[in-house]
Amino acid sequence: MAAFPTPLRLGLFAIALLGIWLPFALPLFLIFRHDPNLTTILTMGLLAILFIVLLHFWGQYVCREPRIFKHYGLELSRRNGIDLLNGLSIGLLLTFALFALMAGLGWVQFQSASNLGQTIAEGFLSALGIGFAEELVFRGWLLDELERDYSPKTALWTDALAYATLHFLKPISEVIRTLPQFPGLIILGLALVWAKRSRRGRLGITIGLHAGLVWGYYILNIGQILRYTNRVSDWITGVDGNPVAGGMGILFISVLALWARSLQGETG
C-alpha cells in the first residue's frame, strides 16, 4: 500500500476511518438526536480518537514508521514546548492587534464582559483541542502523505487548498455568502506549513499559532466583548464576525504567512 499513488492512499485511509467510525456514530446520532450539541461532541470526539488509533497502525504497517507521531512532528521536547508557547502568544497577540486596529478605525467597539475568566479558560481548552486535532490532520498526516510523492511546493499548495476546501463543505448559498473566507483559509494553510518547516518539522509552532488565533477570537466573540458598528461592509471586517472571512483579517494572516516564510531562510 505504501507504493500506491497518494490519492489512492488518502482515499483508502478515509474509507477505513469512516468504516470504523460509522458503526459507533450512527447509534449516537439516533440516541442523542434531540441534543445536537451533545451529539456533535460525542461523534467528533470519537472520530478524533479513532483517527489517532488508525494513525498508529498506518504508521506501523503502511509508512513503516514505528514512531509515526514523532515523525509527524509531535515530539515531547523542550524545543517543541517553547514553539507551542511562542505560537500561542503570536496567534493571540495577532488577533488582539487586528481588533484593536479595527476599534481604532471605528469599525468595532469593545464592551465589558461577564464571566471573562470562565470564557478565557474554556476558550483555551477548546482552542488547544482544535489546534492539536487540525494540525495533526493537515500539517501532520496529510502533509506527510503529500511530501512522499510530490515536491515541497506542490505538497505545500495542495495541503493549503485541501485545508480551505474541507472547511468550505457547505451549501452553495453559504459558499457564496462567505466567499472571502476561502482565500483567507488558503493563506492560513500556507502560513502553517511554512511555520512547521521553519522548525524542522515540529508541530508545536503550528499548534500554538492555530490555537492562539482561535483562542483570541473565542475570548472576544463568545465573551461578547465586541460590538460591530456596521460602518463598513462585513467583507472588510469579516462575514459573521469571522476575521478570516474579511479583508482586514486576510491582511493580518498574510503578514503572518510572510513572517513564517521568512523563518525558513533563517533556519535553512
C-alpha positions as CSV (number, residue, x, y, z in Angstrom):
1,M,0.0,0.0,0.0
2,A,2.9,2.4,0.6
3,A,3.7,2.2,-3.1
4,F,0.1,3.3,-4.1
5,P,-0.4,6.8,-5.5
6,T,-1.1,9.5,-2.9
7,P,-4.8,10.0,-3.9
8,L,-5.4,6.3,-3.6
9,R,-3.7,6.1,-0.2
10,L,-5.7,9.0,1.1
11,G,-8.9,7.5,-0.2
12,L,-8.2,4.1,1.5
13,F,-7.4,5.8,4.8
14,A,-10.6,7.8,4.7
15,I,-12.7,4.7,3.8
16,A,-11.1,2.8,6.6
17,L,-11.7,5.6,9.1
18,L,-15.3,6.0,8.1
19,G,-15.8,2.2,8.2
20,I,-14.6,2.1,11.8
21,W,-16.4,5.3,12.9
22,L,-19.9,4.9,11.4
23,P,-21.0,1.8,13.3
24,F,-20.4,3.7,16.5
25,A,-21.5,7.1,15.3
26,L,-24.9,6.2,13.9
27,P,-26.3,4.8,17.2
28,L,-25.1,8.0,18.9
29,F,-26.9,10.1,16.3
30,L,-30.1,8.2,17.0
31,I,-29.8,8.1,20.8
32,F,-28.9,11.8,21.2
33,R,-30.8,13.2,18.2
34,H,-32.7,15.6,20.4
35,D,-29.4,17.2,21.7
36,P,-27.4,18.3,18.6
37,N,-24.6,19.8,20.6
38,L,-24.0,16.7,22.7
39,T,-24.3,14.6,19.5
40,T,-21.6,16.6,17.8
41,I,-19.3,16.5,20.8
42,L,-19.6,12.7,21.2
43,T,-19.3,11.8,17.5
44,M,-16.5,14.2,16.7
45,G,-14.6,13.2,19.8
46,L,-15.0,9.6,18.8
47,L,-13.8,10.4,15.3
48,A,-10.7,12.1,16.7
49,I,-9.8,9.1,18.9
50,L,-10.3,6.6,16.1
51,F,-8.2,8.8,13.8
52,I,-5.3,8.7,16.3
53,V,-5.7,5.0,16.7
54,L,-5.7,4.4,13.0
55,L,-2.7,6.6,12.5
56,H,-0.7,4.3,14.9
57,F,-1.4,1.3,12.7
58,W,-1.0,3.3,9.5
59,G,2.4,4.3,10.6
60,Q,3.5,0.7,11.5
61,Y,2.1,-1.2,8.5
62,V,1.9,1.4,5.7
63,C,4.5,4.0,6.4
64,R,6.9,1.7,8.2
65,E,7.4,4.4,10.8
66,P,7.3,2.8,14.3
67,R,7.2,6.3,15.9
68,I,4.8,7.9,13.5
69,F,3.6,10.7,15.8
70,K,7.2,11.9,16.3
71,H,7.6,11.6,12.5
72,Y,4.6,13.9,12.1
73,G,6.2,16.5,14.5
74,L,4.5,15.6,17.8
75,E,7.6,15.2,19.9
76,L,7.8,15.7,23.7
77,S,10.7,18.0,23.9
78,R,11.6,21.4,25.4
79,R,12.0,22.9,21.9
80,N,8.6,21.8,20.8
81,G,7.1,23.1,24.1
82,I,8.7,26.5,23.6
83,D,7.5,26.6,20.0
84,L,4.0,25.9,21.2
85,L,4.1,28.7,23.7
86,N,5.6,31.1,21.2
87,G,3.0,30.2,18.6
88,L,0.2,30.6,21.1
89,S,1.5,34.1,22.1
90,I,1.9,35.2,18.5
91,G,-1.6,34.0,17.5
92,L,-3.2,35.6,20.5
93,L,-1.5,38.9,20.0
94,L,-2.2,38.9,16.3
95,T,-5.9,38.5,16.9
96,F,-6.0,41.2,19.6
97,A,-3.9,43.6,17.3
98,L,-6.4,43.1,14.5
99,F,-9.4,44.0,16.5
100,A,-7.5,46.9,18.3
101,L,-6.8,48.4,14.8
102,M,-10.5,47.9,13.8
103,A,-11.6,49.6,17.0
104,G,-9.2,52.5,16.3
105,L,-10.8,52.8,12.9
106,G,-14.3,52.9,14.5
107,W,-15.4,49.6,12.9
108,V,-15.8,47.7,16.2
109,Q,-16.3,48.7,19.8
110,F,-15.1,47.0,22.9
111,Q,-17.5,46.4,25.8
112,S,-17.3,44.9,29.3
113,A,-17.8,41.2,29.6
114,S,-19.2,39.0,32.3
115,N,-17.6,35.7,33.3
116,L,-14.4,36.6,31.5
117,G,-12.3,34.2,33.5
118,Q,-14.5,31.3,32.6
119,T,-14.5,32.4,28.9
120,I,-10.7,32.5,28.9
121,A,-10.4,29.1,30.4
122,E,-13.0,27.4,28.2
123,G,-11.5,29.2,25.2
124,F,-8.0,28.0,25.9
125,L,-9.1,24.3,26.2
126,S,-11.3,24.5,23.1
127,A,-8.6,26.3,21.1
128,L,-5.8,23.8,22.1
129,G,-8.1,20.9,21.2
130,I,-8.9,22.4,17.8
131,G,-5.3,23.3,17.2
132,F,-4.0,19.9,18.1
133,A,-6.6,18.0,16.0
134,E,-6.4,20.1,12.9
135,E,-2.6,20.4,12.8
136,L,-2.2,16.6,13.3
137,V,-4.6,16.0,10.4
138,F,-3.4,18.7,7.9
139,R,0.2,19.6,8.8
140,G,0.9,16.1,10.2
141,W,-0.7,13.2,8.4
142,L,-1.9,14.9,5.2
143,L,1.3,16.9,4.6
144,D,3.5,13.9,5.2
145,E,1.5,11.8,2.7
146,L,1.8,14.6,0.1
147,E,5.5,15.1,0.6
148,R,6.1,11.3,0.0
149,D,5.2,11.7,-3.7
150,Y,5.3,15.4,-4.6
151,S,7.7,18.3,-4.5
152,P,7.7,20.5,-1.4
153,K,6.0,23.3,-3.4
154,T,3.3,21.0,-4.7
155,A,2.7,19.5,-1.3
156,L,2.5,23.0,0.2
157,W,-0.2,24.3,-2.1
158,T,-2.1,21.0,-2.2
159,D,-2.2,20.9,1.6
160,A,-3.4,24.5,1.8
161,L,-6.1,24.0,-0.8
162,A,-7.3,20.9,0.9
163,Y,-7.4,22.7,4.2
164,A,-9.5,25.5,2.8
165,T,-11.8,23.2,0.7
166,L,-12.6,20.9,3.6
167,H,-13.6,23.9,5.7
168,F,-15.8,25.0,2.9
169,L,-18.1,22.0,2.5
170,K,-21.5,23.7,2.9
171,P,-24.5,24.7,0.7
172,I,-23.7,26.8,-2.3
173,S,-25.6,29.8,-1.0
174,E,-23.3,29.7,2.1
175,V,-20.2,29.3,-0.1
176,I,-21.1,32.5,-2.0
177,R,-22.0,34.4,1.2
178,T,-18.8,33.5,3.0
179,L,-16.6,33.6,-0.1
180,P,-13.8,35.8,1.4
181,Q,-13.1,33.1,3.9
182,F,-11.7,30.8,1.2
183,P,-8.6,32.8,0.3
184,G,-8.1,33.5,4.0
185,L,-8.0,29.8,4.8
186,I,-5.6,29.1,1.9
187,I,-3.2,31.8,3.2
188,L,-3.5,30.5,6.7
189,G,-2.8,27.0,5.4
190,L,0.4,28.2,3.7
191,A,1.5,30.1,6.8
192,L,1.1,27.0,9.0
193,V,3.1,24.7,6.6
194,W,5.9,27.3,6.4
195,A,5.9,27.6,10.2
196,K,6.3,23.8,10.6
197,R,9.1,23.7,8.0
198,S,10.9,26.5,9.8
199,R,11.0,24.3,12.9
200,R,12.5,21.2,11.2
201,G,9.1,19.6,11.0
202,R,8.0,20.1,14.6
203,L,4.2,20.7,15.1
204,G,4.5,22.8,18.3
205,I,4.6,26.1,16.5
206,T,1.7,25.4,14.2
207,I,-0.5,24.0,17.1
208,G,0.4,27.1,19.0
209,L,-0.4,29.6,16.2
210,H,-3.6,27.9,15.3
211,A,-4.7,27.7,19.0
212,G,-3.7,31.3,19.6
213,L,-5.8,32.6,16.7
214,V,-8.8,30.5,17.8
215,W,-8.4,31.4,21.5
216,G,-8.2,35.2,20.8
217,Y,-11.3,35.1,18.7
218,Y,-13.1,32.9,21.2
219,I,-12.4,35.3,24.1
220,L,-13.6,38.3,22.1
221,N,-16.6,36.7,20.4
222,I,-18.0,34.2,23.0
223,G,-17.2,36.7,25.7
224,Q,-19.3,39.3,23.9
225,I,-16.6,41.9,24.1
226,L,-17.0,43.0,20.5
227,R,-19.8,45.1,19.0
228,Y,-19.7,45.8,15.3
229,T,-20.6,49.4,14.3
230,N,-21.6,48.3,10.7
231,R,-19.8,51.4,9.3
232,V,-18.1,49.2,6.6
233,S,-19.0,46.0,4.8
234,D,-18.6,42.7,6.6
235,W,-16.4,41.7,3.7
236,I,-13.9,44.0,5.3
237,T,-14.4,43.2,9.0
238,G,-15.3,39.6,8.5
239,V,-18.5,37.8,7.4
240,D,-20.4,36.6,10.5
241,G,-17.7,38.3,12.6
242,N,-15.1,35.7,11.4
243,P,-11.9,37.7,10.8
244,V,-10.6,35.2,8.3
245,A,-13.6,35.9,6.2
246,G,-12.8,39.6,5.8
247,G,-10.2,41.9,4.1
248,M,-8.6,43.0,7.4
249,G,-8.2,39.5,8.7
250,I,-6.8,38.3,5.4
251,L,-4.3,41.2,5.6
252,F,-3.1,40.2,9.0
253,I,-3.0,36.5,8.1
254,S,-0.9,37.5,5.0
255,V,1.6,39.2,7.4
256,L,1.7,36.0,9.4
257,A,2.4,34.0,6.3
258,L,5.2,36.3,5.1
259,W,6.8,36.1,8.6
260,A,6.5,32.3,8.7
261,R,8.0,32.0,5.2
262,S,10.9,34.3,6.2
263,L,11.8,31.9,9.1
264,Q,12.6,29.2,6.6
265,G,15.6,31.2,5.4
266,E,16.8,31.7,8.9
267,T,16.7,28.0,9.7
268,G,17.9,26.8,6.3
